[in-house]
Amino acid sequence: MGEELDKELQEFVSVSESFSIPGTTELNDIRAGYNLMCQHYNTPHPEDLKVLEGAVEGPEGDIPIRVYRPTDTIGEPYPTLLYFHGGGWVLGDLDSHDSITADLASQAKIQVIAVDYRLAPEHVYPAALDDCWAVYQAITENPDIFGADSDRLIIGGDSAGASLAASVALIARDINLLGFTPPSLRGQLLIYPALTSEDLPSRTTQAQAPLFSTPDLDTFIDYYLGHKATEGNKQDFKVFPAQADDFSKLPATFISAAELDPLADDGPDYADKLKAKGVQVKSIVEPGLMHGWLRARNSSPRAAEAFARIVQALRDLSA
């Protein structure tokens, strides 16, 4: 299994698991436990932030967004991170990742726009991707409305949100190649991303990793695809970005994977594919960390160091 959990991360796993109902398969119960767990780890917003609520018109109604804007930086336009939360395409919302996105904004001195995309199974693929694309399109077409510097726009997320971010980046690249000229993305930030349907080694070696297992991943994919997970749609880059045919002309990328995670190999695999096409990539597999470690950044020195690397990557990408 590689690195063993240190005492702080053992405590993090124990506390996180305490919010789950053992053996339950009821989605409402899973969501309730997840939301309680997220609330437990939420912290107050840093004092140097202005937080704004808003919405973007989407394909099936308004898409809620939350904007985190550092107040101790020079005024608009701001370098901006468009962030899609994790949760297996099934869990999470603006509140579940509120303190994470707030801390990214405050520490990296960057505006963060978080997106409350529609969730499966109520809204199966491609609803989440459609919503994420709609917000990206709104920002790139009207950056002044969002106070965003269109030359310093980064796209990112964690877990399923990282998958959505990478898919949006590929779609945006393809539109540019067709001769349309929305502003090019400056970078992408992918945190413990789900990027491929391939049976990479970590799917087996980390099948029962802390907090997130290979069976969990399979269940979430099944929900996301509406119980129609076939080899065909698993090969679609809009579902799994690493299945794309072309990885050229993508923005500079920072990938942070976790060692104790069925998705541990997704990051390095994607990094290799990008590097082979000349894309600037920095990739790390954080030793001793598990899927969801972002919430341990205030209690675990190891997680704090990993978070600092992400903050520095955001500073570098937006420079």
For each residue, the residues with C-beta under 8 A, 3 or more apart:
1: 4 205 206 209 260
2: 259 260 287 288
3: 259 260 287 288
4: 1 288
5: 9 10 13 210 260 288 290
6: 9 10 288 300 302
7: 10 11
8: 11 12 296 299 300 301 302 303
9: 5 6 12 13 210 288 289 290 293 296 300 302 303
10: 5 6 7 13 14
11: 7 8 14 15 299
12: 8 9 15 16 293 295 296 299 300 303
13: 5 9 10 16 17 210 211 290
14: 10 11 17 18
15: 11 12 18 19 40
16: 12 13 19 37 211 292 295
17: 13 14 20 211
18: 14 15
19: 15 16 33 34 36 37 40
20: 17 24 30 33 37
21: 24 29 30 33
22:
23:
24: 20 21 29 30
25: 30
26: 29 30
27: 30 31 90 121 223
28: 31 32
29: 21 24 26 32 33
30: 20 21 24 25 26 27 33 34 91
31: 27 28 34 35 90 91
32: 28 29 35 36
33: 19 20 21 29 30 36 37
34: 19 30 31 37 38 87 91 92 96
35: 31 32 38 39 95 96
36: 19 32 33 39 40
37: 16 19 20 33 34 40 41 295
38: 34 35 41 42 92 95 96 97 295
39: 35 36 42 95
40: 15 19 36 37
41: 37 38 99 295 298
42: 38 39 95 98 99
43: 99 103 298
44: 99
45: 49 51 68 98 99 102 106
46: 49 102 103 106
47:
48: 70 71 72 106
49: 45 46 68 69 70 71 102 105 106
50: 68 69 70 71
51: 45 66 67 68 69 102
52: 66 67 69
53: 64 65 66 67
54: 64 65 66 67
55: 62 63 64 65
56: 62 63 65 134 135 138
57: 62 63 134 138
58: 61 62 63 130 131 134 135
59: 130 131 134
60: 118 123 127 130
61: 58
62: 55 56 57 58
63: 55 56 57 58 115 116 117 118 131 134 135
64: 53 54 55 94 115 116
65: 53 54 55 56 94 113 114 115 116 135
66: 51 52 53 54 94 98 101 113 114 116
67: 51 52 53 54 111 112 113 114 146 147
68: 45 49 50 51 101 102 104 105 106 111 112 113 114
69: 49 50 51 52 78 105 111 147
70: 48 49 50 73 78 105 106 109 110 111
71: 48 49 50
72: 48 109
73: 70 78 109
74:
75:
76: 147
77: 143 144 147 148 149 150
78: 69 70 73 110 111 147 148 149
79: 110 111 149 152 153 154 186 318
80: 110 111 112 113 139 146 147 148 149 152 153 154
81: 104 105 108 110 111 112 113 154 155 156 189 314 318
82: 113 115 135 136 139 153 154 155 156 165
83: 97 101 104 112 113 114 115 156 157 161
84: 114 115 117 132 156 157 160 161 162 164 165
85: 92 93 94 96 97 101 114 115 157 158 161
86: 92 97 157 158 159 160 161 162 191 192 292
87: 34 90 91 92 96 119 159 160 161
88: 91 159 160 216 217 219 220 223 224
89: 119 120 125 128 160 220 223 224
90: 27 31 87 119 120 121 220 223 224
91: 30 31 34 87 88 96 119
92: 34 38 85 86 87 96 97 119 161
93: 85 96 116
94: 64 65 66 85 97 98 114 116
95: 35 38 39 42 98
96: 34 35 38 85 87 91 92 93
97: 38 83 85 86 92 94 100 101 114 158
98: 42 45 66 94 95 101 102 114
99: 41 42 43 44 45 102 103
100: 97 103 104 158 294 295
101: 66 68 83 85 97 98 104 105 112 114
102: 45 46 49 51 68 98 99 105 106 112
103: 43 46 99 100 106 107 297 307
104: 68 81 83 100 101 107 108 110 112 310 311 314
105: 49 68 69 70 81 101 102 108 109 110 111 112
106: 45 46 48 49 68 70 102 103 109
107: 103 104 311
108: 81 104 105 311 314 315 318
109: 70 72 73 105 106 315
110: 70 78 79 80 81 104 105 154 314 315 318
111: 67 68 69 70 78 79 80 81 105 147 148
112: 67 68 80 81 83 101 102 104 105
113: 65 66 67 68 80 81 82 83 135 139 146 148
114: 65 66 67 68 83 84 85 94 97 98 101
115: 63 64 65 82 83 84 85 131 132 135
116: 63 64 65 66 93 94
117: 63 84 127 128 131 132 164
118: 60 63 122 123 127 128 131
119: 87 89 90 91 92 122 123 128
120: 89 90 123 124 125 127 128 223 224 225 226
121: 27 90 124 223 224 226 227
122: 118 119
123: 60 118 119 120 127 128
124: 120 121 127 223 224 225 226
125: 89 120 128 129 224 225 226 233 238 239
126: 129 130 238
127: 60 117 118 120 123 124 130 131
128: 89 117 118 119 120 123 125 131 132 160 164 224
129: 125 126 132 133 164 167 168 238
130: 58 59 60 126 127 133 134
131: 58 59 63 115 117 118 127 128 134 135
132: 84 115 117 128 129 135 136 164 165 167 168
133: 129 130 136 137 168 171
134: 56 57 58 59 63 130 131 137 138
135: 56 58 63 65 82 113 115 131 132 138 139
136: 82 132 133 139 140 155 168 172
137: 133 134 140 141 182
138: 56 57 134 135 141 142 145 146
139: 80 82 113 135 136 142 143 146 148 150 153
140: 136 137 143 150 153 172 182 183
141: 137 138 182
142: 138 139 145 146
143: 77 139 140 146 147 148 149 150 153 183
144: 77 147
145: 138 142
146: 67 80 113 138 139 142 143
147: 67 69 76 77 78 80 111 143 144
148: 77 78 80 111 113 139 143 153
149: 77 78 79 80 143 152 153
150: 77 139 140 143 153 183
151: 183 186
152: 79 80 149 186 318
153: 79 80 82 139 140 143 148 149 150 183 185 186
154: 79 80 81 82 110 185 186 187 188 189 251 314 317 318
155: 81 82 136 165 168 169 185 187 188 189 251
156: 81 82 83 84 161 162 165 188 189 190 191
157: 83 84 85 86 160 161 162 163 164 165 189 190 191 193
158: 85 86 97 100 161 162 191 192 193 294
159: 86 87 88 162 163 191 192 193 194 263 291 292
160: 84 86 87 88 89 128 157 163 164 194 220 224
161: 83 84 85 86 87 92 156 157 158 164 165
162: 84 86 156 157 158 159 165 166 189 190 191 192 193 194 195
163: 157 159 160 166 167 193 194 195 239 240 241
164: 84 117 128 129 132 157 160 161 167 168
165: 82 84 132 155 156 157 161 162 168 169 188 189 190
166: 162 163 169 170 188 190 193 195 241 270
167: 129 132 163 164 170 171 237 238 239 241
168: 129 132 133 136 155 164 165 171 172
169: 155 165 166 172 173 185 188 241 250 251
170: 166 167 173 174 237 238 241 244 250
171: 133 167 168 174 175 238
172: 136 140 168 169 175 176 182 184 185
173: 169 170 176 177 249 250
174: 170 171 177 178
175: 171 172 178 180 182
176: 172 173 180 181 182 184 249
177: 173 174 249
178: 174 175
179:
180: 175 176
181: 176
182: 137 140 141 172 175 176
183: 140 143 150 151 153
184: 172 176 251
185: 153 154 155 169 172 188 251
186: 79 151 152 153 154 251 252 317 318
187: 154 155 251 252 253 254 317 318
188: 154 155 156 165 166 169 185 250 251 252 253 254
189: 81 154 155 156 157 162 165 253 254 310 313 314 317
190: 156 157 162 165 166 193 195 253 254 255 256 267 270
191: 86 156 157 158 159 162 256 294 310
192: 86 158 159 162 256 257 258 261 263 267 291 292 293
193: 157 158 159 162 163 166 190 255 257 263 266 267 270
194: 159 160 162 163 217 240 263 266
195: 162 163 166 190 240 241 242 263 266 267 269 270
196: 200 240 241 242 243 266 269 270
197: 221 231 234 235 239 240 243
198: 242 269
199: 203 204
200: 196 203 265 266 269
201: 204 205 265
202: 205 206 261 262 263 264 265 266
203: 199 200 206 207 214 217 262 265
204: 199 201 207 214
205: 1 201 202 264
206: 1 202 203 209 214 259 260 261 262 264
207: 203 204 213 214 215 262
208: 213 214
209: 1 206 212 213 260 261 262 290 291
210: 5 9 13 260 290 291
211: 13 16 17 290 291 292
212: 209 216 217 261 262 263 290 291 292
213: 207 208 209 216 217 262
214: 203 204 206 207 208 217 218 262
215: 207 218 219
216: 88 212 213 219 220 262
217: 88 194 203 212 213 214 220 221 262 263
218: 214 215 221 222
219: 88 215 216 222 223
220: 88 89 90 160 216 217 223 224
221: 197 217 218 224 225 229 234
222: 218 219 225 227 229
223: 27 88 89 90 120 121 124 219 220 226 227
224: 88 89 90 120 121 124 125 128 160 220 221 239
225: 120 124 125 221 222 228 229 233 234 239
226: 120 121 124 125 223
227: 121 222 223
228: 225 233
229: 221 222 225 233 234
230: 233 234
231: 197 234 235
232: 235 236
233: 125 225 228 229 230 236 239
234: 197 221 225 229 230 231 239 240 243
235: 197 231 232 240 243
236: 232 233 239 240 243
237: 167 170 240 241 242 243 244 245
238: 125 126 129 167 170 171
239: 125 163 167 197 224 225 233 234 236 243
240: 163 194 195 196 197 234 235 236 237 243
241: 163 166 167 169 170 195 196 237 244 270
242: 195 196 198 237 266 269 270 273
243: 196 197 234 235 236 237 239 240
244: 170 237 241 247
245: 237
246: 277
247: 244 250 273 274 276 277 279
248: 277 278 279
249: 173 176 177 277 279
250: 169 170 173 188 247 253 274 277 279
251: 154 155 169 184 185 186 187 188 279
252: 186 187 188 279 280 281 317
253: 187 188 189 190 250 271 274 279 280 281 282 283
254: 187 188 189 190 281 282 283 310 313 314 316 317
255: 190 193 267 268 270 271 281 282 283 284
256: 190 191 192 267 284 286 306 309 310 313
257: 192 193 261 263 264 265 266 267 268 283 284 285 286
258: 192 261 263 264 285 286 289 290 291 293
259: 2 3 206 264 285 286 287 288 289 290
260: 1 2 3 5 206 209 210 264 288 289 290 291
261: 192 202 206 209 212 257 258 264 289 290 291
262: 202 203 206 207 209 212 213 214 216 217 291
263: 159 192 193 194 195 202 212 217 257 258 266 267 291
264: 202 205 206 257 258 259 260 261 267 285
265: 200 201 202 203 257 268 269
266: 193 194 195 196 200 202 242 257 263 269 270
267: 190 192 193 195 255 256 257 263 264 270 271 283 284 285
268: 255 257 265 271 272 283 285
269: 195 196 198 200 242 265 266 272 273
270: 166 190 193 195 196 241 242 255 266 267 273 274 283
271: 253 255 267 268 274 275 281 283
272: 268 269 275 276
273: 242 247 269 270 276 277
274: 247 250 253 270 271 277 279 281
275: 271 272 278 279 281
276: 247 272 273
277: 246 247 248 249 250 273 274
278: 248 275
279: 247 248 249 250 251 252 253 274 275
280: 252 253
281: 252 253 254 255 271 274 275
282: 253 254 255 313
283: 253 254 255 257 267 268 270 271
284: 255 256 257 267 309
285: 257 258 259 264 267 268
286: 256 257 258 259 289 293 302 306
287: 2 3 259 302
288: 2 3 4 5 6 9 259 260 302
289: 9 258 259 260 261 286 293 296 302 303 306
290: 5 9 13 209 210 211 212 258 259 260 261 293
291: 159 192 209 210 211 212 258 260 261 262 263
292: 16 86 159 192 211 212 295
293: 9 12 192 258 286 289 290 296 297 300 303 306
294: 100 158 191 297 303 307
295: 12 16 37 38 41 100 292
296: 8 9 12 289 293 299 300 303
297: 103 293 294 300 303 304 306 307
298: 41 43 304
299: 8 11 12 296 303
300: 6 8 9 12 293 296 297 303 304
301: 8 304 305
302: 6 8 9 286 287 288 289 305 306
303: 8 9 12 289 293 294 296 297 299 300 306 307
304: 297 298 300 301 307 308
305: 301 302 308 309
306: 256 286 289 293 297 302 303 309 310
307: 103 294 297 303 304 310 311
308: 304 305 311 312
309: 256 284 305 306 312 313
310: 104 189 191 254 256 306 307 313 314
311: 104 107 108 307 308 314 315
312: 308 309 315 316
313: 189 254 256 282 309 310 316 317
314: 81 104 108 110 154 189 254 310 311 317 318
315: 108 109 110 311 312 318 319
316: 254 312 313 319
317: 154 186 187 189 252 254 313 314
318: 79 81 108 110 152 154 186 187 314 315
319: 315 316
